[in-house]
Amino acid sequence: MSNDDHKNCPYCDEPIKLKAVKCKHCHSMLIVDNVEKSMINQSSNNLQNDNKKLRDGDEAEGDTIDWFLGLSLIVFIGFALVWLVVFSML
């Protein structure tokens, strides 16, 4: 058995294939570890990209949407107040 195509199980430390999804010795699921690691790496990359945009003076992706929703809410409240004042005078 060569070390190039095997690794040790993180749970029982027995040798398993690199692409193994489940340990044949202790029956632990290994794919969860790979999925969690990829999700953590993706989140980390997204945070690094947002931080880089902020350092470079670019807006982060969510800032424009937040600003637009806030402005829309202010305009809606303004129209509602005008409508209340106009119809309360009738």
C-alpha positions in Angstrom: 0.0 0.0 0.0 1.6 3.3 -1.1 1.2 6.5 0.9 0.5 8.5 -2.2 -3.1 7.1 -2.6 -3.9 6.7 1.1 -4.3 8.8 4.2 -5.2 8.1 7.8 -8.8 8.3 9.1 -9.2 11.3 11.4 -11.3 9.2 13.8 -9.5 5.8 14.1 -6.1 6.6 12.4 -6.3 3.6 10.1 -5.2 4.0 6.5 -7.9 4.7 4.0 -8.1 5.8 0.4 -7.8 9.5 -0.4 -11.2 9.6 -2.0 -12.9 7.6 0.7 -16.3 8.8 1.8 -16.7 6.4 4.7 -13.9 4.7 6.8 -13.9 1.0 6.2 -12.5 0.4 9.7 -14.6 2.6 12.0 -17.5 3.4 9.5 -17.2 7.1 10.2 -18.5 9.4 7.4 -15.7 11.4 6.0 -17.6 13.4 3.3 -19.0 15.7 6.0 -15.5 16.9 6.8 -14.8 17.7 3.2 -18.1 19.6 2.8 -17.6 21.6 6.0 -14.0 22.4 5.0 -15.1 23.6 1.5 -17.9 25.7 3.1 -15.5 27.3 5.5 -13.0 28.0 2.8 -15.7 29.6 0.6 -16.9 31.8 3.5 -13.4 32.8 4.2 -12.8 33.7 0.5 -16.0 35.8 0.4 -15.0 37.7 3.5 -11.5 38.3 2.1 -13.0 39.6 -1.2 -15.4 41.9 0.7 -12.6 43.2 2.9 -10.4 43.8 -0.2 -13.3 45.7 -1.9 -13.7 47.9 1.2 -10.0 48.6 1.4 -9.9 49.5 -2.3 -12.9 51.8 -1.9 -15.3 49.7 -3.8 -18.7 49.0 -2.3 -19.4 45.5 -0.9 -22.1 43.7 -2.9 -24.8 44.0 -0.2 -24.3 47.7 0.5 -26.1 48.9 -2.7 -29.1 46.7 -2.0 -29.3 47.9 1.6 -29.1 51.5 0.6 -31.8 51.0 -2.1 -34.1 49.2 0.4 -33.6 51.9 3.0 -34.4 54.7 0.5 -37.5 52.8 -0.8 -38.8 52.5 2.8 -38.3 56.3 3.4 -40.2 57.1 0.2 -43.0 54.7 1.0 -43.4 56.2 4.5 -43.4 59.7 3.0 -46.2 58.8 0.6 -48.2 57.2 3.4 -47.9 60.3 5.5 -48.9 62.6 2.6 -51.9 60.3 1.9 -53.0 60.4 5.6 -52.8 64.1 5.7 -54.7 64.6 2.5 -57.5 62.2 3.3 -57.8 63.4 6.9 -58.7 66.9 5.6 -61.6 65.6 3.5 
